[in-house]
Amino acid sequence: MTSRDVLKISIAVLCIGAIQAFTADSTCGVSKGCFKSYECSSGDCSYLVTWYRSGDQMKFEFTSTITGSSKYLSFGLSDDDDMGDDSTMTCKYESGSVSVEGGYNVEETYTILSNPLEKITNIVTSATGSIFKCSFDRQINSTNPKIFDLNTKWYLFIAEGFITDGILQEHYASHPPKTEDVVDMFAFEVFIGGKMNEKTAKLHGLIMVLAWMVFSSVGMTIARFFKSEWSDKTILGQKVWFQVHRACMVLVLALTVVSFFIIILSAGGYRDNLEASDKKHLNSHPILGIIVLILTCINPIMTFFRCSPDDSRRKIFNWAHFGVGVSSHILAVITIIFGLQLTKSGVKIGATYVVYVYIAVFVVFEVIFEIIKMRERNQVDDTKYEMRIIEGEEKKQMSGETQKFSRIRFFLLIGQLVALGVLALAVIVYILLDIGAKGH
């Protein structure tokens, strides 16, 4: 790919903005065969191909959203479930002009037919707002080995991509939507693109919600506000707060790594995730996810270089550890919000609103904890409780006022756990909604 291609793709991604989606044809599955994008189920299609027989012709209609200055929607027929040696029909939008062409894939190379409109007639094209359409008749019978006979059953593929100087570029997804079996073109069947990855995307999102909305939130709160608690108790030779914090953050690390590889391996690589959305800000989801993964791995590595509590450099470590942890948490929540809006997640917008509520609730609790900590600081310097066991007379010196603050913190912690648990559960319910619905 040339630098010019990269520039065009970048410009197109930046221009995606407010896309006007469209609803599916109500006759799909009734009097027409259809191949539609997954988000059509919520009334916001990004592409739709319909067909039905009329005499010796098959009437096709292609509809797609416009993303940038050019785009194509291609419909392929294949004798197997792998792309290559396929007969294709394509609706092309480039710089305001819409056209139709027939082609043929040889291995991974697309070639335009010598007569790109052979057996294609009655072409009507349009581009209105952010929607472009092509309708045409395609002769059913064919003896041309590169224009497949529609009397035969074929696997169907959908591909989308950019156009450069009239030439179709590589399709967005490395594994484009396809049917699971050969299709009778005369039957009124409905096929849904992107459905095959939905369960994996939901699992990925569910794991990340547990990791960051629950375990990371609790781990951060414990580390920042509970170092003076359980001062006379240890777990495996370490302070209770430290072990709870470490357990939470180890779970965050493990869940994040597992979730990351689940989605990467399922999608066949990073690129499929990058092209997962038709909204420009959502395309940063995989990039942010990688950054979160890196920060999540850096923080535990940093702990191997932690100096003793009495070391003068300890404050530097504390601030660095705190900074990386907070940054990863903030980015993770943003990444979750973007992920919930991706097409492959199949999640309703209500889940995003719940995460907004989570942010507000978490911030409110953190502010209250901070106020309590500031008031208590006038009486007890809680830094001396960080890693050292408190015993004997020193333990007795804890004032009644300090114990009152301790009780307040525990009640707040319980309240925070309940609130965050309910909100995380609500997001998970949203994620699991509609899972297992019929589709191809």
N, C-alpha and C positions, 0 to 999 in steps of 0.2 A: 504494500500500500504506500502511495506516494505522500509527500508532505501536503500536497494539495488536497488529497482525499481526507487526510486527518483533519485539515482545517475545515473542510466542508462538514464533516461529521461533528466537529466541535461546535460549529455555528448552528447546526441543526439541533443539537442537544440543548443549546442555550435558548433556542427559539421555541422550545416545546410548550412552555407556559400553560396558558389556560386552554386546554383542548376541549372542543365541543364533541362529546361522545354522542352516540345514537342508540336507539333501541333496536332489538332484533325484530325481524319480520314475523308478524303473528301467524303467518301461514307455514312457518317452519314445522316440519313433521306432520303437516296436514295435507298440503298440496305441493310442497317443495322439499327437496333435500337441502340441508344446510350444514355449513361448517363455520362455527362462530367462535369468537374469543371467549374465554372463561368469564370475564366480567360482564358479559351479556346477561348473566343470571341476575345481576343487580340493576339491569337497565342501562348500562354504560358500555356499550360495545366499542371495541377499538378496531375490529374488522369483522366482516361477514361475507360469506360466499353462498349464494343460493342457486339452485338449478331445478328445472322441471322439463319434462318432454312436451314438445308440441310438434306433432307430425314426425317428420324425419330429422327434426332439429332438436337440440338441447338448448334451452334458454338459460343463460348464465347472467348473474348480476354480482359484481364485486363492489363492496363498500368498505372504505377505510378512513381512519383519521389521518390528517396531514400533520406530519412532524418535521418542521424545518422546510427547506426549499424544495426538497424532493423526497419521494418515497415510492416503493412499489409493493404491490400485494400479488403474490404468485400462487397459483393453484396447480399442484402437480399430481400426475397419475403415474403409479409405479407398480411393477409386478412383484415387488418385495417390499419389506418394511425399512429398507435403507435407501437413502437418496443416491441417485446415480442411474443413468439410463432411464430417465423419466421424461414424459411428455408434459409440457407446461403451458399454461395460459396466464398472462400477466396483465394487470392493470397498472399503468405507470402515471405518476404525477411528477412533473418537473417544471418549476418556474411558472406555475399557473396553467400549464398545458397538460391535458390528460389523453392518454392513448392506450391502445391494446396491442399486444404482440404475442405470437406463439413462439415457443422455444423448445429446446431439448437439452437435457443434462447428460453429458458424457463424463462418467465418474463424478468429479467435483467441479467440472467446468461447464458453465452455461453457454450455450450457443443459440443465436437467433436463427430461426428457420430461413432458408433462402427466400421463401415466400411467407413472411411472418403472419399473414392474414389468410393463409390457405384454410379453407373450410370454415372460416369465420365471416359472418355477414351481419347486417343490420346493427352496426355499432353505434351506441349512444354513450357519450361521456359528459361528465359535468364536474365542477369543483365549486362548492358553495361553502363559504366560511372555512371551517377546518375539516370538511368532509369532501372526499372525492369518490366518484362512482364510474363504473364501466358496466354497460349491459350489452350483450351481443348474442347471436345465435351461433351455435357450433354444430356442424353436421355430425350426426350420430355415427354413420357408417364411415369407415376409413380403411384404406389398404396401405396408406403411407406408414412405414415402420416408425416414423418419428412423430406421427399424430395418431395417438392410440384410439382404437375403435371403442366407442362408449357402450356397445353391447356387452363387452367383457367386464368382469369385475376387477377393480383395481384398488390398491392401497392409495389413500389420498393424503397429500401433504399441503401444508400452508407455509409460506415463507414471506418474510417482510425484510426490507432493507432500503439502503440509499441508492441513488442513481448519480453517476458522474458522466457528464457529456453523453447522455443517452444510454450509457452502459450500466446494466445492473451490477451492483457490488455485492459482496458476500452478505448473506442474510444475517440478521441480528443474532439469532440463536444458533448455537452449534448443533443443537438437536431440535429442529423445528417441530411444531405440532403435527401429529399424524394419526391416522386411524389404527386401531389395534388389529383390524382384519380387512380383507378385501371388501369392497362396497358395491352393491348393486345400484347403479346410477338411476334406475327407474323407481327405486323405492324411496319413500319420503322419510329418510333417516336424518337424525340430527347429531352432529359431532361437535364436541367442545374442545377447543385448543387450550393447552396449558393445564388441563385437569390432572394429568398424570403426575405433576410435581406438587400438587396442592397439599397432599398429606404430609410430604416431607417438609414443605415450607411451614406448615402449621406446627409440626414437631419442633422444627428449628426455633420458631417464635415462642412456643410454649416454654422451651428450655431456657431461652434468654430472659423471659419474664421472671421465671423462678430465680434465676441467677442474680439478676440486677434489682428487680423490684422487691425481692424478699431478702435473700442472703447478703447481698452487698449492702443494702440499707441497714440491716441489723448489725452487720460487722462494723460498719462505719460508726454507727451510734455507740456501740459498746466501746470501741477504741477511744472515742473522743470524750465520752462523758461518764464512763464507769470504771476508770482506773483505780478509784479510791474504794470501790465496793469489794466485798469478799476479801478484805485485806489480810485475814488470818487463815485463808484457805488456798489450797493449790490443787491442780490437776496434773498428775505426772510431773511434779516438781516445778510447775510454772503457775503464775498467777491465773486465777479463774478468768478474768477479763481477757487476758492474752490468749488463752486457749480457745475461748468462745470466738474471739475475733479471728484467730488463725483458722479455726474450723470453717467459719463462714466464708472466708476469703479463699480457702483451698477449694471449697465447693464452687465458688464463683469461677475460679480458674478452670477446674475440671469441666464444669458445665459449658463454659464458653468455648473451650477447645473442642469438646464433643459436638456442640451445636454448629460450630464453624465448619468442621469437616463433614458433618451430615449434609449441609446445604451445598458445599463446594463439590463433593463427590456426586451428589444427586444431580446437580445441574450440569455436570460434565466439565466444570471449570469456572473461573472467575467471570468470564465474559458474559455468560448467560445471565448472571445476576445484574451486571451493569446495564444490560438491555431490558431489564425486567419491567420498566415503567415508562409511561408516556407523560410523566410530569418531571420537569427538569431537576427539581431539588431531590426527588426520590432516587435519582440515579447515583447519588452520593452514598446510598445505603451500604453497598459492599465495601466502598473505600473506608467509610467510617468504621465498619465492622472490623476491617483489618487493623485499623489504628487502635481500636479498643482491645483487640486480641494482643497486639504488641505491648500496650501499656499494662494489660493484665498479667502478662508474662514477666515484664520488667520488675514490677513491684515485689514479688516474692524473691526474685534474684537479689534485689537491693538488701533484703533482710540478712543475707549472708555477710554483708559488710557493716552490719549494725554494731556500733561501739557501745560500751557500757553506759548505764544511766548517768554516771558521774563524769564521763568524758566531756571535755569542752566542745567537742565536735558533734555531740549527740543532737543538739538543736538543728544542726544542718541536715542530719539524717531525718529527723522527725518532719521537718518542713518538706524535704524532698519526697519522702514516703507519703506524706499527706497530700502533696500536690499531685503526684502521679495517681493516687487513689481517687481523689475527687475528680480529676480530669477524666479518668476512665469511666467513672460513674455517670458524669454529666453526658459524655459522648455516647455512652451505652443507652441511656434513656432516649436521647435524640434519635439514635439508630433504631431503637425499638419503634418509636413513633413513625419513622419513615417506612420501616418494614411492614407495619400493620396496614399501610396504605398501598403496598405493592399488589399488583394484579395476582401474582401467584399465591399470596397469602389467603386470598378469598375471605378476608375479614371485613365486617361491616365497620363503618366510620365511628360507631359508638365506642369501639375499643380505644380509639385514639383519644376520645373525650375522657374516658376513664383514666388514661395515663396522664392527661392534663390535671385531673383531680389529684392523682397520686403525687405529682410534682408539688402542687399546692400544699397538700397534707404533710408531705415529707419536710418541706421548707418550714412550715409552721411549727412542727414538732422540734426541728433543729434549732429554730430561733428561741423557743421556750427553754429547751435544754441549755442553750448558750446563756440565756439570762440567769437561769438558776446557777450555772457554773460561775458567772461573774459575781453574783451576790455571795456565793460560798467562798470565793477566792479571798475575800476580806478576812475570813476566819481560818481557813485551812489551805495550805499550799498543796494541791493534789498531785503535783509533779513528784513529790517524794514517795508516792504510793505506786509509781509506775510499774516497777518490776520487783521491788523489795518486799519481803514479808514483814508485816507489822505485828509485833508481839509485845507482851508485858505492859510496862508503864506507858509506852508510846501509844498502845492501843487504847488505854484507859483515858488518854488525854482528848480523845475525840469528843467534842461537846455535844450536848443535847440538840443544839441548833443544827449541827452538822448532820446528826441522825435524822432530823426532820427533813433536811434537803435530800437525804438518801431515800427516805420513804416517798417523797414527791417524785424523785427520778424513777423509782420502781413502778409507781402508778402510771407515769407517763410512758415508760417503756412498754408496759402491758397494753396501754391504749394505742401506742404506735404499732405494736405487733398486730393487734386486732384490725386496726384501720388498714394497714398495708396488706395484711393477709386477705381481707375482704376485697380490696381493690385489685390485687393480683389475681384472685379467684375470678373476679368479674371479667378481667381481660382474657383469662384462660377460657372461660365459658364462651366469650365472643370468638376466640380462635377456633374452638371446637365446633361451633355452630356450622351446620350444613355439611360436616365432614361425612364422607361416604355417600353423598348424593350421587345419583346416576350421571355418568358422563363418560367421554372417551378421551 
